[in-house]
Each structure stands twice: as C-alpha cells, then as structure tokens.
Amino acid sequence: MKAMILAAGLGTRLRPFTDNHPKALAVVNGKTLLQRNIEYLHLSGITNMIVNVHHFAQQIIDFVNDNRELKSLVSFSDETDEVLETGGGLMRAAWFLKDSNPFVLMNVDILTDMNLEQMLQRHKSGNYLATLAVSDRATSRYLLFDERDVLCGWRNVKTGEEVIRRKADNYYQKAFTGIHILSPDIFSLINRKGKFSIIDSYLDLADGHVIIGYDHTGSRFCDAGTPQSLLRASQMFP
C-alpha cells in the first residue's frame, strides 16, 4: 500500500514561520509535522510514499534525505513551477499511485490518532471509489452525507452556499479531516486539469460513484496549520 502526503502549500496561516520554512517542517514536541505523519503511516504498515513539494521544496527534500531513521521510502512530486492544490497535486503524482490499490492521501498539517487500518477495512468492505475521514466538530464548511454515509454534497454554513449532487431524504453534515483512502480508478474519472481542489472532483463524481464518509469522532485530531493550533497540538501529541 502506498500513500501521498500533501506538503506543497504555502502555509500562509502559519506565518511568520512559513516566511522562511515550509509548513511541513513546523515542529511539535521535537518532531516535524512531516515526520509525525510519516510515522503515523508507518504504524499501519505504509512505508512507500510520495510527498509533493513547492514552498521551500529543497528544505523538505533535505530533511527526508538527512533523516534515514524515518524508515520509509519517500519519493517527491515536484510542484515548484506551480502549487496545484489537492486535486492537481494528486493528478501530478498519478504515475506513483495508479498501480496501488488502494492508497492513502493526507494533508501534512493534520495530526490524529484515528485508526487508519479500521478506515481501510471500511473502504475495502464496499470497494468504494473513495473513503473520507470525517467527524462531528464545528467548522464553516461541511460535507453532506445520506443515512448510509454516502457523499451527497457540500455546505458552507457561513455563506449559505450549498451543492447537492445526490438526492437524499436527509443530509447529515460532517467535518472533513483531510485524510482520504482512494481507489486508483479515481485517476481515469477526474476530468479537471491544472490547479483544483479534490473536493470539487468528489462532488463531480458523487452522483454516479459511491464515495463514503468514515466517522472517527472521538479520536484525537488537530489541524496544526496555525501558531495557535501548533500549541494545541503540542498538548495533544507528546
């Protein structure tokens, strides 16, 4: 099994640290976010992965090359010409992931103790196109699911914007965690090009393909993308 860690973003929420460093190298209790997520994947037996790089790309490459104790085979997807967001970044790394069935995609600034192996078993149980980690927590943007946890749409509770792709009697809103398990079939189904969000592609495909949510409410979780949340992460993850 393979994985991709999304680490190309500019990390503007994490300034001033990201004025001189990539957010992937922000430190929580002596370990960078990147190292923590490599180790998180390793706990589930995933040791072959790719990391996309853009902002201070060479710092990330040097960090991996200088830390052989990571005990993983790490490749790089070069986005130094243009940061491609989650969807575009995934498509550029298709050469690495398309022979893996299935694979994990995750944001580098997410820390959690969610049981990834249980999520994988849920994904395999229905041979789904994608399984998305979600939880019951407050946010401004939610994914919408039906009673069977099948993705139906998206909602911004601040602006009132809503997108429905699959009809249901009731819609249940869940906050997305930033961890996905995907079938390699996704590469032949995405029609968007260049820079785009993978969530937009999920919405494109939701009416004709089964994308489900995996609820891990109760697991420790921190979006460590701001100075304040980095401090919170240091209290949650020793």
C-alpha positions as CSV (number, residue, x, y, z in Angstrom):
1,M,0.0,0.0,0.0
2,K,1.2,3.5,-0.9
3,A,0.4,7.0,0.4
4,M,0.8,10.6,-0.6
5,I,1.4,13.4,1.9
6,L,0.3,16.9,0.6
7,A,3.0,19.3,1.7
8,A,3.2,21.8,-1.2
9,G,1.0,24.5,0.3
10,L,2.3,28.0,1.1
11,G,1.2,27.7,4.8
12,T,0.0,31.3,5.0
13,R,-1.9,30.6,8.2
14,L,1.4,29.6,9.8
15,R,3.3,32.9,9.3
16,P,5.8,34.1,10.3
17,F,7.3,30.5,10.4
18,T,6.4,29.9,6.7
19,D,8.1,33.1,5.6
20,N,11.3,31.1,5.7
21,H,10.3,27.4,6.0
22,P,7.6,25.0,4.6
23,K,4.8,24.2,7.0
24,A,5.7,20.5,6.8
25,L,8.8,21.3,8.9
26,A,6.9,23.0,11.7
27,V,7.8,21.2,15.0
28,V,5.5,19.7,17.6
29,N,7.4,18.4,20.7
30,G,10.7,17.9,18.8
31,K,9.2,16.3,15.7
32,T,8.2,18.0,12.4
33,L,4.7,17.6,11.1
34,L,6.1,15.6,8.2
35,Q,8.0,13.2,10.4
36,R,4.9,12.7,12.6
37,N,2.8,11.8,9.6
38,I,5.4,9.5,8.1
39,E,5.5,7.7,11.4
40,Y,1.7,7.7,11.6
41,L,1.5,5.9,8.2
42,H,4.3,3.6,9.2
43,L,2.2,2.4,12.1
44,S,-0.3,1.0,9.5
45,G,2.5,-0.7,7.6
46,I,2.7,2.0,4.9
47,T,6.4,2.7,4.2
48,N,6.3,3.7,0.5
49,M,5.0,7.2,-0.1
50,I,5.3,10.4,-2.1
51,V,5.4,13.9,-0.8
52,N,4.5,16.9,-3.1
53,V,6.8,19.9,-2.7
54,H,6.6,23.6,-3.8
55,H,7.2,26.1,-1.0
56,F,10.8,25.8,0.2
57,A,10.8,22.5,-1.6
58,Q,14.5,21.8,-1.1
59,Q,14.2,22.1,2.7
60,I,11.7,19.2,2.7
61,I,13.9,17.1,0.4
62,D,17.0,17.7,2.5
63,F,15.1,16.9,5.7
64,V,14.0,13.5,4.4
65,N,17.4,12.7,2.9
66,D,19.1,13.6,6.1
67,N,16.8,11.5,8.3
68,R,17.2,7.9,7.4
69,E,15.6,6.9,10.7
70,L,12.3,7.7,9.1
71,K,12.4,4.1,7.9
72,S,10.3,4.8,4.8
73,L,10.9,5.0,1.1
74,V,9.9,8.6,0.3
75,S,9.6,10.0,-3.3
76,F,8.8,13.6,-4.3
77,S,6.4,15.1,-6.7
78,D,7.8,18.4,-7.9
79,E,5.3,21.3,-8.0
80,T,7.9,24.1,-7.9
81,D,6.5,25.6,-11.1
82,E,3.1,26.0,-9.6
83,V,1.3,24.8,-6.5
84,L,-1.6,22.6,-7.8
85,E,-3.8,22.3,-4.7
86,T,-5.1,18.9,-3.5
87,G,-6.6,17.7,-6.8
88,G,-4.0,18.9,-9.2
89,G,-1.3,17.7,-6.8
90,L,-2.8,14.2,-6.7
91,M,-3.1,14.1,-10.5
92,R,0.6,15.0,-11.0
93,A,1.6,12.1,-8.7
94,A,-0.6,9.6,-10.6
95,W,2.5,7.9,-12.0
96,F,3.4,6.8,-8.5
97,L,0.0,5.9,-7.1
98,K,-2.0,4.5,-10.0
99,D,-0.7,0.9,-9.5
100,S,-1.5,0.9,-5.8
101,N,-4.9,-0.5,-4.7
102,P,-5.9,1.4,-2.7
103,F,-3.8,4.3,-1.4
104,V,-3.9,7.0,1.3
105,L,-3.9,10.7,0.7
106,M,-3.4,13.1,3.6
107,N,-2.6,16.7,4.5
108,V,0.8,17.2,6.2
109,D,-0.7,19.6,8.8
110,I,-3.2,17.1,10.1
111,L,-2.4,15.2,13.3
112,T,-4.6,12.4,14.6
113,D,-4.6,9.0,16.3
114,M,-7.5,7.8,14.2
115,N,-7.3,4.1,13.4
116,L,-6.2,4.1,9.8
117,E,-6.4,0.3,9.5
118,Q,-10.1,0.3,10.5
119,M,-10.7,3.0,7.9
120,L,-9.0,0.9,5.3
121,Q,-11.2,-2.1,6.2
122,R,-14.3,0.1,5.8
123,H,-13.1,1.2,2.4
124,K,-12.4,-2.4,1.3
125,S,-15.8,-3.6,2.5
126,G,-17.6,-1.9,-0.3
127,N,-14.9,-1.4,-2.9
128,Y,-15.7,2.3,-2.8
129,L,-14.2,5.0,-5.1
130,A,-13.1,7.0,-2.0
131,T,-13.5,6.9,1.7
132,L,-13.1,10.3,3.5
133,A,-12.3,10.7,7.2
134,V,-14.9,12.9,8.9
135,S,-16.1,13.8,12.4
136,D,-18.7,15.7,14.3
137,R,-16.9,19.0,15.0
138,A,-17.6,22.7,14.3
139,T,-16.3,24.2,11.1
140,S,-17.6,26.5,8.4
141,R,-17.6,24.0,5.5
142,Y,-19.2,20.6,5.7
143,L,-19.5,17.5,3.6
144,L,-23.1,16.2,3.4
145,F,-23.9,12.5,3.6
146,D,-27.1,10.4,3.5
147,E,-28.1,7.8,6.1
148,R,-25.7,5.3,4.6
149,D,-22.7,7.7,4.9
150,V,-22.7,8.2,1.1
151,L,-21.4,11.6,-0.1
152,C,-24.2,13.8,-1.4
153,G,-22.9,17.3,-1.4
154,W,-21.2,20.2,0.4
155,R,-22.3,23.2,2.5
156,N,-20.8,26.5,3.7
157,V,-22.7,27.4,6.8
158,K,-21.3,30.9,6.9
159,T,-22.2,31.9,3.3
160,G,-25.2,29.6,2.9
161,E,-23.7,28.2,-0.3
162,E,-24.7,24.6,-0.9
163,V,-24.0,22.0,-3.6
164,I,-26.2,18.8,-3.8
165,R,-25.1,16.1,-6.3
166,R,-27.0,13.1,-4.9
167,K,-30.6,13.3,-3.6
168,A,-31.5,12.0,-0.2
169,D,-34.3,12.3,2.3
170,N,-32.0,13.8,4.9
171,Y,-28.5,15.2,4.8
172,Y,-26.0,14.8,7.6
173,Q,-23.2,17.3,7.8
174,K,-19.7,16.1,8.8
175,A,-16.4,18.0,9.0
176,F,-13.7,16.6,6.7
177,T,-10.4,15.6,8.4
178,G,-8.1,15.8,5.4
179,I,-7.4,12.0,5.2
180,H,-8.7,10.0,2.2
181,I,-8.4,6.4,1.0
182,L,-8.8,6.2,-2.7
183,S,-9.1,3.6,-5.4
184,P,-6.7,4.2,-8.3
185,D,-9.8,4.3,-10.6
186,I,-10.1,7.9,-9.5
187,F,-7.3,8.9,-12.0
188,S,-9.4,7.8,-15.0
189,L,-12.5,9.5,-13.7
190,I,-11.2,13.0,-12.8
191,N,-11.7,15.4,-15.8
192,R,-10.4,18.6,-14.2
193,K,-6.9,19.9,-15.2
194,G,-4.2,22.0,-13.6
195,K,-4.9,23.6,-10.2
196,F,-8.1,22.4,-8.4
197,S,-9.4,21.0,-5.2
198,I,-10.0,17.3,-4.9
199,I,-13.3,18.1,-3.1
200,D,-14.6,19.6,-6.3
201,S,-13.8,16.4,-8.1
202,Y,-15.6,14.3,-5.5
203,L,-18.7,16.5,-6.0
204,D,-18.4,16.0,-9.8
205,L,-18.4,12.2,-9.3
206,A,-20.8,11.8,-6.3
207,D,-23.9,11.3,-8.3
208,G,-22.5,8.3,-10.3
209,H,-20.0,6.8,-7.9
210,V,-20.0,5.8,-4.2
211,I,-17.8,8.0,-2.0
212,I,-18.4,7.4,1.7
213,G,-17.5,9.0,5.0
214,Y,-15.7,7.3,7.8
215,D,-16.7,8.9,11.1
216,H,-13.8,8.9,13.6
217,T,-15.5,11.2,16.2
218,G,-13.7,10.6,19.5
219,S,-10.2,10.2,18.0
220,R,-7.6,12.9,18.8
221,F,-7.4,15.3,15.9
222,C,-5.7,18.7,15.3
223,D,-5.4,20.8,12.2
224,A,-2.0,22.2,13.1
225,G,-2.0,24.9,10.5
226,T,-1.8,28.0,12.7
227,P,0.6,29.1,15.5
228,Q,-2.3,28.6,18.0
229,S,-3.2,25.1,16.8
230,L,0.5,24.1,16.9
231,L,0.5,24.9,20.5
232,R,-2.7,22.9,21.0
233,A,-1.1,20.0,19.0
234,S,1.9,20.0,21.4
235,Q,-0.5,19.5,24.3
236,M,-2.4,16.7,22.5
237,F,0.5,14.8,20.9
238,P,3.5,14.2,23.2
